[in-house]
Amino acid sequence: MASSVVAPVVPIPNNLTLPFWDGAKRHELVIQRCQSCGHWQHEPENICAGCLSFDLGYEAVSGKGEIYTYCIPVQSFHPSLDDALPYVLAVIELDEQPGLRVVSNIEGIDPDEVHVGDKVEVDFRPYAEGFVLPVFRVVKA
């Protein structure tokens, strides 16, 4: 009996998230930024959390930051991730602004070697259906 391949879960971009995904295709980490006060925010919203302006845009960030917290899943939430276990799922605080955080995977390192406070930088990995995922790698000192 042939084994079936389970299609991966893919995001469904909307008007707020499409600039993020389009940036990833260009290998840029693009985050929403208020054009009035300069506040960065992620997840994107319709209004600035800093000054309540509706004048929001999207800009590329450095892609550098540090691990704020992380976990190592040992059970997948979807069958397409079974072969990836264990992996590192992390909250990354980006250098551009205190409190500016994104959720992503840490790749290229043994999960037991990851620590809170590790410096990281963005990388990009092709994914299903033309998506490119921003992932992070630990920067060795």
C-alpha positions as a printed NumPy array, in Angstrom:
array([[ 0.   ,  0.   ,  0.   ],
       [ 1.406,  3.405, -0.993],
       [ 1.711,  6.025,  1.72 ],
       [-0.169,  9.234,  1.212],
       [ 1.566, 12.583,  1.35 ],
       [-0.113, 15.172,  3.514],
       [-0.091, 18.69 ,  2.087],
       [ 1.458, 21.275,  4.405],
       [-0.573, 23.97 ,  6.096],
       [-0.168, 27.216,  4.17 ],
       [-1.062, 30.737,  5.243],
       [-3.924, 32.582,  3.6  ],
       [-2.654, 36.137,  3.073],
       [-5.034, 39.058,  3.451],
       [-4.621, 42.795,  2.843],
       [-2.707, 43.186,  6.127],
       [-0.377, 40.181,  5.786],
       [ 0.302, 40.149,  2.028],
       [ 3.217, 42.656,  2.264],
       [ 4.903, 40.34 ,  4.816],
       [ 4.592, 37.3  ,  2.516],
       [ 5.583, 39.248, -0.599],
       [ 8.664, 40.502,  1.267],
       [ 9.599, 36.955,  2.227],
       [ 9.493, 35.958, -1.457],
       [12.075, 38.722, -2.055],
       [14.081, 37.485,  0.973],
       [13.225, 40.576,  2.997],
       [11.65 , 40.605,  6.445],
       [ 8.92 , 43.235,  6.04 ],
       [ 7.093, 44.575,  9.105],
       [ 4.255, 47.088,  9.419],
       [ 5.326, 50.57 , 10.534],
       [ 3.359, 53.672, 11.408],
       [ 4.21 , 56.523,  9.066],
       [ 3.126, 59.078, 11.696],
       [ 5.072, 58.021, 14.794],
       [ 7.499, 55.359, 13.508],
       [ 6.112, 52.558, 15.719],
       [ 6.72 , 49.038, 14.367],
       [ 4.028, 46.436, 14.968],
       [ 3.605, 42.763, 14.239],
       [ 1.05 , 41.228, 13.744],
       [-0.144, 43.974, 11.415],
       [-3.303, 45.861, 12.36 ],
       [-5.532, 48.519, 10.811],
       [-4.488, 51.133, 13.382],
       [-1.209, 52.025, 15.061],
       [-0.934, 50.733, 18.62 ],
       [ 1.43 , 53.618, 19.405],
       [-0.512, 56.692, 18.285],
       [-3.821, 55.401, 16.857],
       [-2.964, 56.635, 13.35 ],
       [-4.325, 54.901, 10.262],
       [-1.226, 55.948,  8.274],
       [ 0.481, 52.553,  8.196],
       [ 3.031, 51.186,  5.772],
       [ 5.458, 48.294,  5.514],
       [ 9.249, 48.43 ,  5.633],
       [12.081, 45.939,  5.592],
       [13.868, 45.417,  8.91 ],
       [17.408, 44.17 ,  9.536],
       [16.248, 40.657, 10.389],
       [18.482, 40.667, 13.461],
       [17.327, 40.053, 16.998],
       [17.446, 37.637, 19.883],
       [15.456, 34.717, 21.172],
       [12.884, 36.012, 23.656],
       [11.441, 32.562, 24.418],
       [11.095, 29.217, 22.67 ],
       [ 9.714, 25.719, 22.87 ],
       [10.643, 22.408, 21.29 ],
       [ 7.504, 20.619, 20.115],
       [ 7.683, 16.841, 20.317],
       [ 4.201, 16.254, 18.91 ],
       [ 3.08 , 17.856, 15.662],
       [-0.158, 19.798, 15.362],
       [-0.453, 18.685, 11.723],
       [ 0.655, 15.452,  9.989],
       [ 2.763, 17.385,  7.47 ],
       [ 5.109, 18.346, 10.337],
       [ 5.675, 14.82 , 11.67 ],
       [ 9.061, 14.468,  9.948],
       [10.278, 17.852, 11.246],
       [10.095, 16.845, 14.926],
       [11.685, 17.981, 17.107],
       [12.077, 21.582, 15.961],
       [12.518, 24.933, 17.671],
       [ 9.559, 27.319, 17.653],
       [10.66 , 30.699, 18.966],
       [ 9.548, 34.222, 19.689],
       [12.194, 36.554, 18.31 ],
       [12.53 , 40.126, 19.563],
       [13.784, 42.182, 16.633],
       [16.515, 44.799, 17.09 ],
       [14.436, 47.633, 15.604],
       [12.287, 48.204, 18.677],
       [11.845, 46.753, 22.181],
       [ 8.752, 44.555, 22.206],
       [ 8.721, 44.022, 18.419],
       [ 8.408, 40.254, 18.215],
       [ 7.81 , 37.654, 15.534],
       [ 7.165, 33.926, 15.863],
       [ 9.293, 31.661, 13.703],
       [11.452, 28.555, 13.652],
       [15.116, 28.41 , 14.587],
       [16.951, 26.28 , 12.047],
       [20.465, 24.981, 11.519],
       [21.181, 24.11 , 15.158],
       [20.533, 21.198, 17.484],
       [17.419, 22.073, 19.531],
       [19.347, 21.33 , 22.747],
       [21.836, 24.096, 21.881],
       [19.251, 26.921, 21.709],
       [19.011, 29.412, 24.587],
       [16.97 , 32.479, 25.479],
       [19.054, 35.524, 24.598],
       [20.857, 33.884, 21.658],
       [21.464, 36.373, 18.854],
       [19.737, 35.377, 15.624],
       [19.29 , 36.594, 12.074],
       [16.652, 35.898,  9.49 ],
       [17.031, 33.399,  6.676],
       [14.466, 32.288,  4.126],
       [13.291, 28.801,  3.241],
       [11.132, 27.826,  0.259],
       [ 7.833, 26.331,  1.339],
       [ 4.716, 24.968, -0.317],
       [ 2.702, 26.606, -3.09 ],
       [ 5.202, 29.378, -3.782],
       [ 5.516, 30.547, -0.191],
       [ 8.853, 31.446,  1.333],
       [ 9.109, 31.218,  5.121],
       [11.226, 33.582,  7.18 ],
       [13.172, 31.403,  9.622],
       [16.001, 32.333, 11.948],
       [19.503, 31.013, 12.56 ],
       [21.63 , 31.491, 15.652],
       [24.575, 33.813, 15.084],
       [27.712, 32.396, 16.65 ],
       [29.897, 34.958, 18.411]])
